[in-house]
């Protein structure tokens, strides 16, 4: 985990090409609270429980899916939903984060929940 101070993760160079092709609503990485790159979490703000939990769900998604499949699902999810909030991997992470936030003391297996969710969605 890394908390950046005085700098932000830049959007990828290929964003300009995508915008030229008419893509709108691309997720702005510089405005996100944190970003997970496989097993490295980079935050633009101090971690709080919900943010860290959300990003660790992404770590588990990467672990189960691998980088190529995670990337494919993330991009296809964006293209199908046309916005960040509709990306199924984000929906899964936000759902589990909400469950965690609702009751910090109720234990559940993120590994099992991610596996179950993706199996139900036909994504594993």
N, C-alpha and C positions, 0 to 999 in steps of 0.2 A: 504494500500500500504506500502511496505517495500523495502527499498533499502539496499542490503547487502554490507558491506564493509569488505574486507579482507577474505571473504569466498564465497562459491558458493553452489548452490543446487546440491546435489549429484544425480547421476542416481539411480533408484530403485535397490534394491538388486536382483530382479528377472532378471535383464538384463544379468547377467552372465549365467543364465540357457537358456535364449533366444539365446544368442550367441552360446552356446553349441549345440543348436538345428539348428544352421545354419542361424539365422536371422542376416542380415547385415543392415547397414545404420540406426540403431536405433537412434532416436533423442537424442542428447547429451545435457541434461538439463544444464550442467555446462557451455555450450558454448552459450546458448540462452540469448538474451538481457533481457528477463523477462519471467516469468511463472505465469499462473493464476491457482489457486486452488479454484474453485467455485467462491467465492467473495473476495478472497485475492490475490493480485498481488504482487509477489516478483520479484524484479529487481536486475540484476547484475551490472547495470550502472544507472546513473542519468536519470530520466524520461525526455523524450522530447515528444512533442505533438503527433507525429505519433506512437511512442511506446505505450504511455498511451492509445491512441485511440484504437489501435489493441487489447491490453489486455482487455479493457473495452468491446469490441465486444465479447470476450470470456466470460466475466462476464454475458452478456446478453444471450449468447448461453446456458450457464449453467442454467440461470434463466428459460429460456423457456423449456429446455430439461430435466433438473434435472441431478444429478450426474451420475446415472446409464446409462441413454441414451447417455449423452455427452461422457462418457467413452467408451461405446460400439461403437459409431460412430467414435470416434477418433482412437481407435485401429483398427477397421475394415477398416477405411480409409487408415491407414498406411499399413495394410496387403494387401489391394487391389492395392495400388499405389507403394508400396515398398520403399517409401521415404517420408520424412517430407513435402516436397513441394506439394505432391499430396494429402495430407489429406484434404478432402472437408471442414472441419471446419476451417482449416488454409486458404484455398483458399478464403472462405467467409470473414474471418477477414482481409486478405491482400487486397481483392477487396474493401472492405469498407474503409480500411485505405487509399488506393490509391485515392479513391473518396474524402475523407476528405482532404488529402494532396494537391490534385489538386486545391481545393478552400475551404479554412477554413471558408469562409463567407457564403457558400451555406449550408443552414440547411437541414437536413433530419433526419428521425426517424430511429435510429439503431434498435429499437425494431421492427418496421414495416419491415425494410429491412431483418433482420434475419428471421423473421416469413415467409416473402414472399420467400426468398431464399430456406429455408428448405422445404416449401410447394411445390415449383417448383421441388426440387430435390427428392420429395417424402420421406422426412426424418422426418416429424413431425407426 
